[in-house]
Amino acid sequence: MKNRQRKAYETWQKIIKLLGILALIGSFVLAFWLYKLGILNDSNALKDLVQQYKVWGPLIFIVVQIIQIVFPVIPGGLTTVAGFLIFGPIAGFIYNYVGIIIGSVILFLLVKTYGRKFILLFMDEKT
């Protein structure tokens, strides 16, 4: 039974590593696509795009912050700066703060519940 659990655990490790690689590739593809549309070249264009979706823009941004805390694929500094540029200093701070707090609480609860096993899903024991 112990050997079966170990194999299942190693399978989950591989799945998480694969998802991380896919998320990284997806981030590059999204960045390239936004660049081709001219949105990354002009901060006002990105701001206008997000503000077209009054409610969805902030919600999607908060979800991105939560994801980058729980599964750190996107650098946190990048999303923080993007929040300030897109939403302004006050709303950007609030959306960043809410996303980071929710992500941190989720991560804390996952580690508290699963402990060392959860941490080792993302890194080798030698690390």
N, C-alpha and C positions, 0 to 999 in steps of 0.2 A: 504494500500500500504506500509506503514511504517513497519508493521509487516512482510510482505512478504520480504522486503529488509533485515530486521534483520535476518530472517531465512536463506536467501541466504548467508549473511555475515558469520553467524555461520557455515554454511556448508563449506564455503571456509576455515574458521579457522580449522575445523576438517580435511579437505583435506591436508592442509599445515602441520599440526601436523603429520598426517599419512605419508606423503612424507618424513618428517624429520626422522621419526622412520625407514622407509624403507631405506633411504640413510645411516643412521647409521648402520643398519644391513648389508647393502651392503658393507660398508667400512670394517666392521669386516670380512665379507666373503672374500673380495678381499685381505685383509691383511693376512688372514689364507692361502688362495690359494698361494699367493706369498711366504709365509713362507715355505709351503710344497714343492714348486718348488726350494727352496734354494736361492731365489732372495733376500729376506730380510736378510738372514744370511750373505751375502757377498755384500758389497757395489759395488764392481767391477762388479758383475753379473748384478745388477740393472742398473748400468751405461752402460754396454755392451748391455743389452736388449733395453734400450731407444735409444742408439746411432745406433742401427740397422735400426731404422726408422728415417732417417736424418731429414726430415721436420716434420713428424707427432709427434715425441717425444716432441719437444718444443711446438708445437701447442696444443697438449693434455695437457701438463703441464700448459700452460697459461690458457686454458679453466678450468682446475681444480682450479687454483687460482681465476679465476673470480667467479666460483660457490661457493667456500668457503667464498668469501666476501659477495655475495648476499644472499646465504643460508648457514649460518655458521654451517655446520655439522662436517666438518673436522677442527681440530685446526689449525689456521694459522701458528703458529710456526713450526708445523710438516712439512707442505708443504714448508715453507721457507727453512728450513734446508735440506730437500730432494732436493730442487732445487740446492743448493750449492754443495751437495754431487754428484749429477748426472751430472750436467753441468759444474762444476767448479765455482770459485768465480766470474769471470767477466760475463760469459754467464748466470750463475745462478742468479746473481743480476739483470741482464737485464730482464730475463724471469719473475722473481718474480715481479719486478717493473711494467712491462707492464701489467701483469695479475691483480695485486693489483689496479693499476690506472684505468684500464677499469672496473673492478668490482666496484670500489668506485664511478665512474661516473654513472654507471648503477643504483647503489643503491641510489645515490643522486637524480637522475632524477625520480626514482620511488617514493621516499619520497616527492619530490617537487610536483610531479603530484597528488599523492593520499593522501599525508599528514598523519594525525593521523590514518586514516582508514588502511593504509598500515602497519604502525607500529603495530597496534593492531591485525593484522593477525598473528603475530609471538609471541605475549605475551599478557597476561591478563592486563586489565586496572589497577588492583591492584598493579602490578609490577611497 
